[in-house]
């Protein structure tokens, strides 16, 4: 089981594309608020994440997205989810779904993690 946020979601996609036989042993992945490292306005200095692998992930995955994330548009999130073969969940306007969003223990996120663990 993998759980990733932001750039770590992109790291998971890179790792899975580079190591498919190992990645195929992963039970599932919760990918929260992936960042669009290919966007023209992405913060400079972040290197090694583009291009984003667009291959189907060899494990079940759930991409969680916010409608007002400053690091990716919903259109791009949907494209990544489709290409990765992931189920997508829109959690509404929660920013980058990190500590700045003040979600506390984020029960909704815990429920989504439990869905991935159950294979739902």
Secondary structure in CASP SS format (residue, H / E / C, confidence):
PFRMAT SS
TARGET T0000
AUTHOR 0000-0000-0000
METHOD secondary structure of the structure
MODEL  1
X C 1.00
X E 1.00
X E 1.00
X E 1.00
X E 1.00
X C 1.00
X H 1.00
X H 1.00
X H 1.00
X H 1.00
X H 1.00
X H 1.00
X H 1.00
X H 1.00
X H 1.00
X H 1.00
X H 1.00
X H 1.00
X C 1.00
X H 1.00
X H 1.00
X H 1.00
X H 1.00
X C 1.00
X C 1.00
X C 1.00
X C 1.00
X C 1.00
X E 1.00
X E 1.00
X E 1.00
X E 1.00
X C 1.00
X C 1.00
X C 1.00
X C 1.00
X C 1.00
X C 1.00
X C 1.00
X C 1.00
X C 1.00
X C 1.00
X C 1.00
X C 1.00
X C 1.00
X C 1.00
X C 1.00
X C 1.00
X C 1.00
X C 1.00
X C 1.00
X C 1.00
X C 1.00
X C 1.00
X C 1.00
X C 1.00
X C 1.00
X C 1.00
X C 1.00
X C 1.00
X E 1.00
X E 1.00
X E 1.00
X E 1.00
X E 1.00
X C 1.00
X C 1.00
X C 1.00
X C 1.00
X C 1.00
X C 1.00
X C 1.00
X C 1.00
X H 1.00
X H 1.00
X H 1.00
X H 1.00
X H 1.00
X H 1.00
X H 1.00
X H 1.00
X H 1.00
X H 1.00
X H 1.00
X C 1.00
X C 1.00
X E 1.00
X E 1.00
X E 1.00
X E 1.00
X C 1.00
X C 1.00
X C 1.00
X C 1.00
X C 1.00
X C 1.00
X C 1.00
X C 1.00
X H 1.00
X H 1.00
X H 1.00
X C 1.00
X C 1.00
X C 1.00
X C 1.00
X C 1.00
X H 1.00
X H 1.00
X H 1.00
X H 1.00
X H 1.00
X H 1.00
X H 1.00
X H 1.00
X H 1.00
X H 1.00
X H 1.00
X H 1.00
X C 1.00
X C 1.00
END
